[in-house]
Amino acid sequence: WLDTKKDDRLCWQEISDALIRLGHKTPREQIELWIWEVDDDLDNMVGWDEFLTMYQRCIADSTGMEPRNLFNLAQFLMYDKEQAGQISVEQTLQIIFVRRGRGELDDEIREIFGEKQKADDGQELKISFSQFLHKANERLTKMRWTKKEVSKAPRK
């Protein structure tokens, strides 16, 4: 879905095309920043190794300090197996369960979808990439502030 050129690298245009398909048009400069955040060899592309490193670092990051723009896109695309441009609670359950276990499943779903997980018509709630990104950024801000408050503890 992302590597449309099938060259094991992502350029800004491939990422832009994916974002447009998701209804989330993003300026080239912003996408280039997403690439720069993870581009270790400075070729203005994201190679497979860089992509894997970025993904693993974000999964392990408990501080909220790892750059997550490209990670959030990859995460959404993993949930959106049907490539419909929207995700539902059911679509996210398996990946979250494997990563977090049953104990954190409900909290993780709440973080992504909010308290309301059914639409007004009783159908399962679906969210777009833009909505997913908004929730992810809210969560990141909360995570960073929580860490900041811990670091304000009085020094002895």
N, C-alpha and C positions, 0 to 999 in steps of 0.2 A: 504494500500500500504506500509505503514511503519511497523506497528505492526503485522508482519507476525505470531508471536507466539500467538497472541490474548490474551496477559496477561496484557494489559493496561500499559505496560512499553516498552521502547525502549532500546535495548542494542547496543553496537558498531556494532555487526555483522548485525543486521537488517538495521541500517543506511548505513553500507557499501554495503549491497546487493542492497539497493535502489539506491545508488550512482553509482554502477556498471551498473545497468539496465539503468541508465541515461547516461552512457558513461563517467562518471566522477570518475574514480578510485581514491580513497583517502587513504593515509596511516592510519593504525589503530591508531597511536599516535595522528594524527590530529583529527580523529573522537572522540577519547577519550577526547580531549580538548574541542570539541563542547559539549560533554555531561557534562563535568566538569563545563562549564560555566553556566549551568542551573540546576545542580544536587544539590538541596538544602539539601536532606537527605543523601548525600554522599554514595549512594549504587551503584555507577557507572552505573546507568541507568537513563533514563528520564521517570518519572511517569506521569500519565495523568495530575495531578494538576500542576506539574512542567512545563509540556508542555504548558498548558493553561496560566500559569503565564508568561512564556517566550514570548508567542505569544502576549498577551495583553500589556506587557511592550514594546515590539518592535513596536507595532502599535502606542502606545502613545508617543514613544521616538522622540523628535524633536532635540536632541543633537547629535545623532549618536553614543552615548557611550554605549548603550546596546549591549551585544554580539548578533550577528545576524546570525551566521553560520547555526544553525539548523532552525532558522526562514526563512532564504532564501530558504532552501530545502522545508520546509512546504509550503511556498508561491508558489514556482514553481509547486509543486504537486497539489495545489488547482487550479492553472490555467490550468494545463494539465489534464483536466477531462477525456480525451480519453486514457490516459496513453501511449501516443505515444513517449514520450521523447523529445517533442518539443512543444513550445507554439506559438500562433499567436495573433495578435492584437485582433481579434474577441473573442478569448477565455478569454482574460483578462478583457474585457470591463465591464461585469456585476459586478465582484468583485470590480473593481476599482470605478465604479460608486456608488455602495453602500457605500464604505468606504470614498471616497473623494468628491462625488457629481459631477455634470456636469462641474462646474467651474474649477476644477483641472484635469479633465479627459484627456484632450489633453496633458498637461504637463507631467502627469504621464506616458502616453503611450510613449511619446518622451523619457523620462528617461529610460524606459525599452528597447525600440526598436531602439532608435535613430531617426534621421530625416527621414530616408528612411524606409517606412513601407510596401513597395512592393518589391518583388524580381525583378531581371532583366527581367524575363519572364512575368511580370505583375501580377503574383500570389501574394497572401498575404504572407508577410515575416514570416518565422518561425525561432525561435531561440532555441538552445539547452540549457540545464542547465548550461553548462560551459560558454556559451555566456551571459546568464542571470546573472550568478554569477559575471562575469567580469563587467557588467554594474552596478550591485548592489554595488560592491566594489568601482567603480569609483564615484558613487553617494554618498556613505558613506564618502569617502575621501573629496569630495566637501563640504558635510554637516559639517564635523568636521572643515575644514579650515574656512568656513564661520563663525562658532561659535567662532573660535579662533580669527579671525579678529575683531569681535564685542568686545571680551574681552580685546583687546589691546587699547581700548579707553583711552584717557588721564584721569588720576585720579585728582580729585580736593582736 
